Amino acid sequence: MGEYTCRALEENEYRKIILLLRTGYEYNGVKHRPNDQIATILVLQANLGCRIGDIIALTTESIIRDGSIHRLNIKEQKTGKKRTFIVPQAIVDFIEDYKRHTVIKDGKLFDIKSAAVWKQLRAVTGYIGIDNVSTHSFRKKFACDLYTRTGYDVMAVCQALQHSSTTTTMTYIKRSDAQMEAALTSNVSIA
């Protein structure tokens, strides 16, 4: 990938990407039909914090009931680490709804390669006019959202992403220039 570095998505960008993937759009003379499968993959990535390959590899057996909760039960492709974190009920319901409207083959939730997801994402981000976005931007969005929701607990984010070092985690939760400007503007205290 060279010098290319993706960034975390802003909430409005995320919502616009998912909406366009679900409704379809026309860009550079090419009509892009709705693609609920890719939209679902990216929603799951933004809400579970998994890498794209791990999301695409999900099966009907990947989410298990553990008493009154559900857990993700996968082995990460990149690291080989077992991932058994809780899956919020809203995400379980989201997946169940997707399964009701989709033909599931061999227990796999998705019948697509990561390159096809990347190609569609590149098209939709081109249409919207946003740069430095890849599928990993959805994992970074998860990290930034969790960082904020945990009261800026970098260790919680590090654990959720299964990073070996908070140094890696810190690269995920960098703030955009707009966020930094807003924070600095609102952080004025003149006595």
Helices and strands as residue ranges (DSSP letters): H 11-23, E 25-27, E 30-32, H 36-48, H 52-56, E 63-66, E 69-72, E 74-75, E 82-83, E 86-87, H 89-100, H 114-128, H 136-149, H 154-161, H 166-172, H 177-186
